[in-house]
Amino acid sequence: MTEITDEILLDRLKKGDVHSLGVLYERYKTLFFNFFLRITGDYDASNDLLMETFDRIYKYSSSYKPIKKARPWIYQIASNLTKDYFKKSKRTKALEEMNLEILDDNHEFLDDGEYRNRQLMSAMGQLNARERSIINMYYLLEMSYEEISGNENISVNNARILVCRALKKLKKLLKNSGI
């Protein structure tokens, strides 16, 4: 049996089939929760943003046009929510100031994978919100440059440049941390 596409599910939701929203939630909940957690660094805020994303998918399903791919449309909702979150809470500065304080003083007791993960999270915290979002779009959500350009309202070449610059900055931060 073939899997129902996101586009079909959104079209059904648009026609009032609320069950389709549940299918979309099951399909995307882990992906988007991890996306929010990596950007905000806050477990509770990530849960709130996840719920708000699906609330807005339901609320704005009538504006979805079946000629568009569903995944970028859904991601745009999530992306806009993270932007609103940072505007409202003004947490961007706090995340940018977050440095190696995330690490335990006794990091020698951590296994290598956990230590590297904490170093990565610390380095990601030093990126600005847009850079974190771009990296997460490309790697976590596995979006193409074309999808990123559509979500950010920029050209495909600019999307490539943003991904490249964010990765270079992250690489430099990781190199300085000793990984």
SULSUL-V547314 format. One record per helix or strand. SS is the DSSP state (H for helix, E for strand). FROM is the first residue (numbers start at 1). LEN is the number of residues. If there is no record, write none. Layout:
ss | from | len
SS | FROM | LEN
SS | FROM | LEN
//
This chain:
ss | from | len
H | 6 | 9
H | 19 | 22
H | 43 | 17
H | 61 | 3
H | 70 | 20
H | 92 | 6
H | 100 | 3
H | 107 | 3
H | 112 | 15
H | 129 | 12
H | 145 | 8
H | 156 | 22
//
